[in-house]
Amino acid sequence: MTLPAVERDWARAARDSSALLDVARAVGGGPFHVIHPPTFAENLNRLMAALDAENVNGTIYYGKKANKAAAWVSECARPAAGVDVASVPELVAALAGGVRGVDIGVTGAAKSDDLLWLSARHDCLIALDEYTELYRLNDIAERGDLSPRVLLRIRPPSAPASRFGFDPASVGDVVAKCVDLRVNLCGFSFHLDGYEPGPRAALAAELINRCLHARTLGHRADRISIGGGIACAYVEESDWVSFDEARTDSWFHGGRNPERTYPYFQAPTGANMVTRILRHETSGIPLAARLRDAAVALLIEPGRALVDGAGFSVFPVLGCKDSPTVGTTPAHLITTVAGLSMSMSEQWKGSEFLPDPILVTSGDTNGRADGPVYTAIGGSSCMEYDVLTWRTVPMPTRPRYGDLLIYSNTAGYQMDKNESEFHQLPLPPKIVWTGTSWHFDGGSLR
């Protein structure tokens, strides 16, 4: 069964461009990623517009861990936008990309002193995770005559075993202790698993009340962060429902049908999900009204949702052969591509990136038979488990050496999350496509 990916117009135009094969040759015949910063900017604009439409003050921070490309950062150097980082290199990259320290959020557990010091020096907003981190930051602030801006991250009641955040029962004591420390308590934060708007709105309402209480102790407490988890849809609803209901082990090479996958269709997504959060009512009052009445700003840290539709990955075909028929899986092909499955990170979580890859032929039609043919997609390493796609996906013709396989919409947590130089293979470059030209992320394509 097919599972076609939803593509943005730019992506269809780029993959249909006759220059794509030229780019593949120019980068040396290995895999590469194509990115489109205007789509990132469009996603960012829509999220900020969702806040404006509800008359809510706030900031959209790009969760930089979703994708390392430098091109995204410059799009965040504007009012009501920023970057969320969790390491010194990420912080340095954000500063180098033109984002002011005051517009950078610093998250992650058990931050090093180097990260705390650099964050405090640049007036970043630091989400603190536990007591010793708070006291280390206070020591740094005293030595440097600083007053770092902080949020207290709260462990969600729905995740009592989480290793992140302060115990909700102890937060009141932490707020009280902050009165005597050299920190500027600006508010609170949380992160939730899943993609439901309601739980985010409900917990945000609780954090607004914590802000109001903190103000009685003299704290600023004028913002809350609800983290990320803004949903995306990779395929159409009807395609996903049909696929998910009919899926069997026989569709997958070796029967490797993953037990758990990302929900490739969801609703609401992106800005529509933000609107749903803001309009969600607790005790009959929408979250947006609570934020306005309390003069509390809403901070959101999306990663995947900001790069949704903003990139795809290209793997040159190295070969194709018939697979032995084993078990219930029908006869099919195995196509091997240049590159590793570590450039499709979902596989390294025991899962699968399910949308269909797209075959771009090299132009040699001699002897090609019409399809469809069905193939699994393997990486070029010597490891049996180096497989980009276990599912036997349909192709219009048998792939050949020199063809390209395109995986759509991979910029979010796919194209560089787990990439490695295994076998001494170079990391795939990122190529920016503007609609009229191609260039390396941060440079020119020669």
Stockholm file with secondary structure:
# STOCKHOLM 1.0

chainA/1-446         MTLPAVERDWARAARDSSALLDVARAVGGGPFHVIHPPTFAENLNRLMAALDAENVNGTIYYGKKANKAAAWVSECARPAAGVDVASVPELVAALAGGVRGVDIGVTGAAKSDDLLWLSARHDCLIALDEYTELYRLNDIAERGDLSPRVLLRIRPPSAPASRFGFDPASVGDVVAKCVDLRVNLCGFSFHLDGYEPGPRAALAAELINRCLHARTLGHRADRISIGGGIACAYVEESDWVSFDEARTDSWFHGGRNPERTYPYFQAPTGANMVTRILRHETSGIPLAARLRDAAVALLIEPGRALVDGAGFSVFPVLGCKDSPTVGTTPAHLITTVAGLSMSMSEQWKGSEFLPDPILVTSGDTNGRADGPVYTAIGGSSCMEYDVLTWRTVPMPTRPRYGDLLIYSNTAGYQMDKNESEFHQLPLPPKIVWTGTSWHFDGGSLR
#=GR chainA/1-446 SS CCCCCCCCHHHHHHHHCTHHHHHHHHTTSSCEEEECHHHHHHHHHHHHHHHHHTTCCEEEEEEGGGCCCTHHHHHTCSTTEEEEECSHHHHHHHHHTTCCGGGEEECSSSCCHHHHHHHHHTTCEEEECSHHHHHHHHHHHHHHTCCCEEEEEBCCTTCTTCSSSBCGGGHHHHHHHHTTSSCEEEEEECCCSSCCHHHHHHHHHHHHHHHHHHHHTTCCCCEEECCCCCCCCCSCHHHHHHHHHHCCGGGBGGGCCCSCCCCSSCSSCHHHHHHHHHHCEETTEEHHHHHHHHTCEEEECCSTTTSTTSEEEEEEEEEEEECCCCTTCCSCEEEEESSCGGGSGGGGGTCCCCSCCEEECCSCCTTCCCCCEEEEEECSSSCTTCEEEEEEEEESSCCCTTCEEEESSCTTTTSSSSCCCGGGCCCCCEEEECSSCEEETTSCCC
#=GC SS_cons         CCCCCCCCHHHHHHHHCTHHHHHHHHTTSSCEEEECHHHHHHHHHHHHHHHHHTTCCEEEEEEGGGCCCTHHHHHTCSTTEEEEECSHHHHHHHHHTTCCGGGEEECSSSCCHHHHHHHHHTTCEEEECSHHHHHHHHHHHHHHTCCCEEEEEBCCTTCTTCSSSBCGGGHHHHHHHHTTSSCEEEEEECCCSSCCHHHHHHHHHHHHHHHHHHHHTTCCCCEEECCCCCCCCCSCHHHHHHHHHHCCGGGBGGGCCCSCCCCSSCSSCHHHHHHHHHHCEETTEEHHHHHHHHTCEEEECCSTTTSTTSEEEEEEEEEEEECCCCTTCCSCEEEEESSCGGGSGGGGGTCCCCSCCEEECCSCCTTCCCCCEEEEEECSSSCTTCEEEEEEEEESSCCCTTCEEEESSCTTTTSSSSCCCGGGCCCCCEEEECSSCEEETTSCCC
//
